[in-house]
Amino acid sequence: MTVSLEQLRRCHVAVDLGAARTRVYIKGLGLVVDEPSAAAVNTRTGSLIAVGALAEQMTGRTPDYIRVVRPVSGGTVVDIEMAQRMLRQLLGEKLRRQLRRKPRLRAAASTPHDSDPLAQRAAVETLVGLGARRVELVDTLIAAAVGCGLPVEQPTATMIMVCGAATTQIAVLSLGSIVTAVRIPIGGDAIDHAVIEHLRQYHELMLPSQSVRPLQLALSGIGPTPHGPTVTEIHGRDVATGLARSVQVDTDSVRQALHRPLTAVLDGLGKVLRGCPPDLVADLADCGIMMVGGSALLPGLDQMLRDATGMPVHIAERPDVCSVLGLGAMLDGKIRPMVLDPLGC
């Protein structure tokens, strides 16, 4: 792990800053914030108009002087000041007062695997701006594995796939550490973009920003597998006329559009398996792959991985909040490392 469990037990708050959603866990209170990572700003005055779900609803519906921004991209803070302002509003005055009572506030934050020092520094400065005296960084892969109940501290292999909005992270864990891992710049947003480009190119249809996600496009039951209805009706705006229009879309063609970005995910999965020791691969044949993250719920994605690898594939019970729940379990001291007695000489 990036830091010891003893250091994490001293933390008071854990933050998971994701490209899609921001989640905050407070020791003793549990998960207190689970909102979209979005903020609406008045560009004339610089004032903050809305954050979270309300700001996300404003996307594509605001006048010129109101801009909806996302201070987090790919799990990395790209606008530290805006991220701090967004977090303050999401926490609310009551929770901020409660945190200010801590004489030496300690915070924990999850960071993407193999993130560069600048990204780590941005995460630290964001929480320091909220009053944290010390910030501990935990790899998202380990936090998510703990959150979904994998025995990461045992000498057996566990494989986890974190399907985020901007990236997909895949790793094999053993003895509380990452054996081999890869981060792929393909996530739920890339899948959304593939659907948008397909409908624009072949049907001359533009979709509203709030209707992009395949799970919200009546594509449930389609996914990457050949099941479900053969035709789906989709509403959008005609590219040429600008008028509202509905089209009947062949689900086979949509399925092919979804397959293209997912091919990179399969390549990354093969790369991780090739870099894994044979003994650990044998363990994976029994326990399989655990999928977490919001994009893990894409219909048919788990079956696609089963067909490609021949291994069992499982989706966590609460895949979208596994990372922050894992951080919370470390803060609450629920994770006990395996103690190895030193051998006598």
Secondary structure, DSSP 8 states (H G I E B T S, - for coil): --S-HHHHHT-SEEEEE-SSEEEEEETTTEEEEEEES-EEEETTT--EEEETHHHHHTTT---TTEEEE-SEETTEES-HHHHHHHHHHHHHHHHHHHHHT-TT-EEEEEE-TT--HHHHHHHHHHHHTTT-SEEEEEEHHHHHHHHTT--TTSSS-EEEEEE-SS-EEEEEEETTEEEEEEEES--HHHHHHHHHHHHHHHH-EE--GGG-SGGGTT-TTTTTTT-S-SEEEEEEEETTT--EEEEEEEHHHHHHHHHHHHHHHHHHHHHHHHTS-HHHHHHHHHH-EEEESGGGGSTTHHHHHHHHH-S-EEE-SSGGGHHHHHHHHHHTT------------
